[in-house]
Amino acid sequence: MRNSYILLDERMRFLDCTTGAKIPSNSILDVGVKSALNHAGFDQKSFILRGGKFLWSKDDTKFDW
C-alpha cells in the first residue's frame, strides 16, 4: 500500500512517504502539478494493483427517494 496514494498537505505540496517520513515537494501552486508529482514518491503500479482506479459516474449520485 505504501506509495500507492498521493498525499497533499495544506500548502498544496505532495508528501513523499517512500522513506517512512513525509517529505514535502514544492507547492503545486508554485511549480505545477506535473513537476510536484515527480517528487511525490507515487507508484502507479501499486495504485493499480490495490484497485485504486475505478470508474466514476454521476449516476451514482442520483437518489431514488
N, C-alpha and C positions, 0 to 999 in steps of 0.2 A: 504493500500500500504506500510505502514511503515514495515520495516524488511523483505520485500519480494524481496529486491535487495541486491546484495553483492557489496559493495563499496571497492575499492582498491586504496590506495594512492601511491604517487611517491616512497615511501620507501618499497613498496610491503607489506603493512600492511592492513588488513581488518579493516574497520571502523564500529564500533558498534554504531548504532543510536537509540537503544531502549529507551534511556532516553532523547532523543532530542539533545544530544551532540554527537560529532563524536569522540568516544574513540578508539584509535588505538590498535590493537592486536600486538603481536610480529611479526616481519617480516617473511614472508613465506620462505625467504632465510635462516633464522636462525633456525626456528623450524619446517618447513614443512607446507604444505597446510592443512593437517588434523588438526594439533594442532592449527594453527592460526584460522581456520574456526570455531573451538569450541568457540572462543571468538568474533565472528563476529555479533552475535545477529540475525542471519539469521533464518527466519521462513519458513521452506519448505512448510508447508500447505498454507500459504498466497501466496507464489510464484506460487504454482499450481493453486490456486483459481483465481489469476489475469491473468491466461493464459500464464505464463512465460515459460512453457515447450512446445516446438513445434519441429517439425521435420525439420532438415536442409538437404538440398540436393545440391549436386554440380550442378545438372541440373538447379537450379535457377540462376547460374552464367553464363550459356550459353546464348549468344546473337544471335539473328537471324537477322543479318544485311545484 
